[in-house]
Amino acid sequence: MKILFLNPPFLKKFSRPQRSPAVTKSGTLYFPLWLASAASVVMEKGHDIDFIDAPADGLTIQDVENRALAFGPGLIVMDTSTPSINNDIDMAGRLKDLMPGAFIIAVGTHVSALPDDVMKMDARLDAVARFEYDFTILDLADTLSKNGPLGSVKGICWKDGGNIAHNERRPFIENLDELPFVSKVYKRFLRIENYFNPNALFPMVTITTSRGCPFPCTFCVYPQTLMGRGFRSRSVENVVDEMEYIIKNFPHAKSIFFEDDTLTVDKKRLKALSELIKKRGVRITWTANSRIGIDYESMKAIKEAGCRSLCVGFESGSQKILDSMKKKTKPDEMKAFMRDAKRAGLLIHGCFMAGLPGETKETLQETLNLAKDLCPDTVQFYPVMVYPGTEAYDWYSQKGLIRSTDFSRWITPEGLHNTVIRTEDLSAEDLVRFCDDARREFYLRPGYILYKLKQLITSPSDIKRTVKAARTFFKYLLKGSDIKKASA
């Protein structure tokens, strides 16, 4: 069967596959990781596929329609996101009108959380996939090829006459080594230069070594809508095999970004991965997401194995706020973590949020004070983004603290993150103002500017990454955000 995998057109450089989809101030653009993973499965099984990442390639609706018509797929798998859902379902309808015989299924966090709502948006959409969908798409393709019953395909919701049928949920994949390398799809269909993450050396390749996160944070969207709370991992041999494939097939790649929810969950596995990287002589820098629960010895081991930086969610400087979001961390532990990271020579990108349950002006100041005390290499301050399917979304909804039911308002007209929530004590404008001020106060300190200049002199490999990020980021840093102008 011919299968088209589509990350549909929307705004230029709209980063749909990331946890908080938007056009980013730093120029970040994520690889379509989960869509490409599903594509790798059906490609390995012999199906004929095409893969289009329209935002990355700058393709218009007309471009996509022309390419789809030329390919003639029997199945179209289309990625979606919360802020772009109206656009995405409209695109599905347009493709259905062009190719009435094609079966169109939507995937992603939003449709997984709200399958009925999405199915009712447009009668031309045939189905949605819920949660992890790699083998769901393979099963669907095989079923359609044989004209089999759709009711047998686990993991989908589909139109059964005038009703929406909810099939049995598909179990999560326990043996992740069964999945082909996602980088093989990148090799065939994508230009890695299109993708950028300021935490990794450019150009980079993004893969994942695990799925799921065992921690109960209320706001994190992937564990609650796609991958689950259980931690599942690839074997370290399988991971290093793909690292070697990347080095061979993308010789100009400067780094690998491990987009696991939390790579560092299992310290024993982390040590084994580091040892195998060194044993095989794999030489490429890498970056990963981490929590603070990693000790100095582990940091030293991953540094020796090529780890350059970690992206860490500190979130808040207030213990009250950390407890309200079920973060299960403490500010003192964060400070110890940062001391060890600097001692090990690891760069840290620190993530901080404003507007969590119980937030006040005093707790926001605690967060800014903590960010300055920790002094990571780079930081981000954002009002909390709440997405359907998460505990956070339910909490704000029940409290009447979400200011719009129009998902397109989750971003500004330009595509930047918008603020659709307030707290019981603070307005959306208060939250945006804090983030703007905190960002300026952190980055424009003379000591930080001197640190960055020294880094560029002593680490020439950082120049391309820093300049690329700064090109768009600093215009927002100096003028502030447009979020408050666009908020309802």
N, C-alpha and C positions, 0 to 999 in steps of 0.2 A: 504493500500500500504506500502511496505517496502521502507524506505527512509534512505539513508546514508548521514550524515552531516560530511564533511571532511575538516579539516585544514591540507593541504597536506604536505608531507615531503619536506624539503629543507635543509637549514643549521641547525646544532645542535643549539637548543635554539633560533632559529629565531623567534622574536616576531612580527608575522604578524599582529595581531589585533590592534596594537597601531597606533597612528596618524602618526608616522614616523617609519615605519617597519624596523627592523634591528636586528642584534645581538648586545646587548647593553653592554657598558663598565661596567655598574653597576650590570649586571646579571639580569636586569629586564626582566620578561616574563609575558605578559598580558594574562588574561583569554580570550578565544574566545567568548566575550560577545554577539556580534550581531548574530553570527552563532548559539550560544546556545539559544538566545531569539527566533529565528525562529524555532528551534528544539522544544522548550517548547510549542509553539503554536500547531504544528502538533501532538506532543505527547499527549497533552490534548484532541485532537479531535479523538484519537483512532488509529492513524497510528503507525505502528511498526517501530521504529527507531534504528539506531546505530549512535554513535557519536565518531569520532576519532580526537584527537588532536596530530598529529604525532610529531611536534617539541617538545611538552611538554613531551611526553612519550618516545621520542628517537626512534621512529619507522622508519624503512626504507621503500623504495618503495615496496620491496618484502613483508614486513610485512603487509602493507596496502592492496596490491593486494590479499594476502591470506585471510585477514579478509573480504574484500569486496566480494570475491568469495563465501566464506562460508555463508555470510549474504544474498547475492542475491538480492540487491535492484533494484526496478523499477525506482527509482529516486535518483540521486546523486547531492547533493548541496555542491559546493566546494568554499571555501573562497580563495581570491586572494589578492595580493598587487602589488603596482607598481614595486618594485625592483625584485620581484619573479615571475612576470607575465609570462615570458617565461617558467620557470619551471612548473608553475601552469597549463598552458594550455597544456603543454606536458603531464602532469600527467592526465589531463582530457582525452587526446587522448589514453593514455595507458589503462585507465579504459574502455573506449569505445571499444577498440579492444578486451579486455577480456570479456566484457559484452555488446554485440551489442544492446541488447534489453533495456538497461538502458538509461534513459533520463538524460543528464548531463547539469546542469545549474551552471554558475559561478556567484558569488556575491562579493561585496566589493566596495571600493571607486574607484579603477582603472577601473573596468568594467562599473561602473555606469557613469563615466566621458567619457569613450571612447568605447562605445558598438560596434560600427561598426568596429573599428580597431581590437578589440579583437575577434569578430566573424570571421574576415577574417584570423586570425592567424592559425586556424585549422578547417577544415571542419567537424571534428568529434565532436566539441563542439555544443550542440543543442541550447543553449540559454544563455542569461545573464539577471540578474535582475538589475533594476535601482532604486536608492534611497532606502528608507526603505522597507525591503522585507519580514517582518514577515508573513503578510497575503498573499503576493504574492506567497510564497512557499506553503501555505495551499491551495490556490486557484488552483495552478498548480497541486498539488498532487490530489486534488479532480477531476480536469478536466481529468488528465491522467487516473485515476481509472475508469472513465466513458467513456473513449475514446471520450471526448468532443473536441470542436474546440479550438486550442491554441490561436486563434485570440481574444478570449473572456477573456483571462487572463491579467488583468491590470498589468502594471509594468515590462513586459518582452520584450526583443528583441529576435527574433528567426528566424530560417531558414525556409522560406516559398518557397519551390522549390529552385530556384537559387537566390532568393532575400533575403534580411534581412528585416523582418517585424518589425516595431516599434509599439507596442500596446499602447493603451491609458495609460497615466501616472496614477499610483495609488495614491490617496490622502494620505497625512500623517495621522497617527492614532491620533485622537484627544483625545480619552479616553484611556489613557495608562493603566488604571486599568483593561482593557480587557485582557491584556497580563498576562499569567501565570508567576509565579516566575521563573526567569532564574536559580536560585540556585537549583531548582529541577533537572535540567539537570546536573548541577555540581555534585549533590549528587549521581546521578545514574551512571555517566560516567567518572568523572574527579577526580584526586587527587589534592587537593588544595595545597599540599606541593610542587607541581611542579611549582607554580606560585609565582612571587616575584615582589614587588614594594618597593624600598628603602624608600619611604615616608610613608609606613604603617607597623605596627608591623607584624611580620611573625609568623605563616602563616596567610593569610588573604583571604577574599572572596570579589570579585568585583561585584557590581551591579550598576544600575543607577536609579535615582529618576525622571529624566526628559530627554527630547530630544530636540534638537535644541538650537540655540543660537541667540539672537536678535541683537548681536553686529556685525559690518561690517568688522572686521579684514580681510585683503586680503589673508592671508596665511593659515588660519585654514581650514582643509580639510573636517572634518565631516559635518559642517553646509552647505557646498557648494556641497557636493557629496552624502551625505546619509540622514541627518536628517533635513535639511532646517534651515532657519533663524528664524522661529517662535518658541517661547518657549512653550513647552507643558509639563505638569507635572503630575505625579501620585499623588493621594491623599496622605496626610501624614499618614492616617490610613493604606493604602495599603503598604506604605514604611515600617512602623513600624511592620506591620504583617510579612513582609519578614525578617526584622531584627530578630524578635523572632524565625522565622523558622530557620534561620542560626544558632542562638545560640543553638537551640535544636538539629539540625541535624549535625552541625560541632562543637562539644564541644571543640575541640582543637584549633579552630580559635581564633586568638588574636585580630583581627580587621576587619573592613569592609572598602573597598575603594569605594566611590561613584564616578563613572567615568562619571558624567554629564559633558557636556561642561563647564557649570558654575552653580554649585549648588546654589550659593548665589544671583542669579538674583532677586528673589522675597523675599524681607526682611520679609514681613508679613507671607509668607509661611514658611520661614526659622525659624521664631519665633514659629510658630505653630508646626513645626516638632520637634523642641527642647523641647517644653513643653510636647508634647505627649510622647517622648522618656522618659522623666523624670517621667511623670505620670504613665506610665506602668512599670517603674522600669527596663527598658532595660539597661543592663550594658555590654557594649562592646565599645572599642575605635573605632573611625572612622576618615577617612581622605577624603578630597574632593578637587576638582578643584574650584578655586575662582578667581574673579577679585578683584581689589583693592576697588571697591565701596561698602564696607561693613563697618558699623560704629562700635564703641567700644561696644555698648550695644548688638548688634547682635553677636559680637565675644564672649562676656562674656556668652551669652545665649548658644551658641553652645559648648563652652568649658565645661559648666556645664552639657551639654547633652552628653558628651563623645568625642567631637571632639578633636583630638590630634594635627592635622596639616592640613595645606592648601597648595596646589600646585598653585602657582600664576605666571602668565605670565607678568613679568615686561617688557621684551623684549629689551628696549633701554633706555639709559640715555639722549638721544637727543630728544628734542621736535620736531625738524624737521623730524626725522626718525619716531617717533610715529605718527605724522600726515600723513606721506606718506603711512603708513600701515593701516590707519584708526582705530588706536587703541583707540582713544578718552580717553586718560589718560594723566596725567602730572606728571613729576618727583616729584614735591612738594607733590602731592596727594599720591604718593607711599611712601614717607618718613613719612607722617602722618599715613598711613595705617600700616607701620611697627612699629611705636611707639605704636599704639593701640594694634597690635597683640602681641607684647612683654609684654605689660601691662596686656593683657588678659591671657597670658601664653600659646599662640598658637605657635607651630613651623611652620616656613614657608620655603617651598622649592621654590627658585626663579629661574625662567627660563629667560635666556637672549639669544638673537640672534644676529648674525653678518651677514652683507651683504644685508641688506634691502635697498630698493630704496633710493639713495642719500647718502649711507654710505661712510665715509672717515676715515682716520686714526684718525682724531680729534673726530668724533662722536663715534668711537669705544672706545677711551679713556674715553669719557663721560660715556659710558656704564660700563666700569670697575670701574670708580670712584663711580658711583651710586651703583654698587653691593657691594663695600666695605662700603659705607655709610649706606646702608640698613642692611647689615650683617645678612642675613637670615641664618637659620640653615644649609641648604645645597643649592647648586646652580648647574646649568648646563649652559654652554656656547656652542652654536652650530651655525655653519653657517646655514643660513636659508635653509630649505628643501622645494622645490616647487613641487607640485603634480598636475597632470592633473585635470582639473575641477575647479581650484581655480583662482581667479583674479591674484594672484602672479605669477602663472605659465604662464598665458597669457601675463603678463607684461614683464617678463624676456624673453619669447619667441619672442615677438614683437621687443624687443631691441637687440636681438641676443646675450643675455648674458647667455644662457644655452649651456654648452660646449659639450653636447652629446645628441643624440636622442635615444641612447640605454639605456632602462630603467634599465638594469642590472647594469649599472654604478652608480646607485643611492646608491649602497653599494660597499664596497671594496670586494676583493675575500674572505676575512675572514668574511664578513657579517656586518662590522662596517659601520656607516653612511659615505657616500662619499660626496664630494663637487662638484656638477655639475654646479654651477653658479659662476659668478663673478659679480662685479659691474662696473660701468663706470669708477671708480677710482682705484679699488682694484682687484687683481687677486685672484683666488681660494686659492693659497698658502698663500697669505696675510691673508685671512680670517681664514684659518686653524691655522696658526701661532698665530694669536691673541687669538683664543679660547684655544689653548694649553697653551700659556703664562698666559692668564687671569685665567684659571683653577688653575694653579700652584700658581700664585700670591695670589689668594684668599685662597686656602686651606692650603698652607704651611706657612702662617703667624703664628708667635709664639702665638699671642693672640687667633687665631682660634683653634690651636691645644690644648691649655690649656682649652678653652671652651668645646671642645669635650671630653677631659679627665674628666673634672668635670661632664659633662652630663652622662657619663658612670657610674660614681660613684654614682651620685644622682638618676639616673633613670636606674636601672638594666634591665628593660624591653626593653631598647634600645640596649642592647649588641648584641643580636642575629641579629637584623636588621642591625646594623652598621658593624659588623664583616662580615656578608654575602655580603654586598655591597662592603666593602673595599677589600675583597679578590681578586676581579677582577679589581676594579676601580683604585687602587693605582699603579698597574703596568703600566697602561696607564698614570696616572698622572705624574709619575716619568720619563717615557721615551718619553712622547709626543705621538702624534697620527701618525697612518700609512696612514691617508687619503691622504696626499700629495704624497706619494709614488705610490698610486694607481690611482690618478686622471689622466685623459687623457690630 
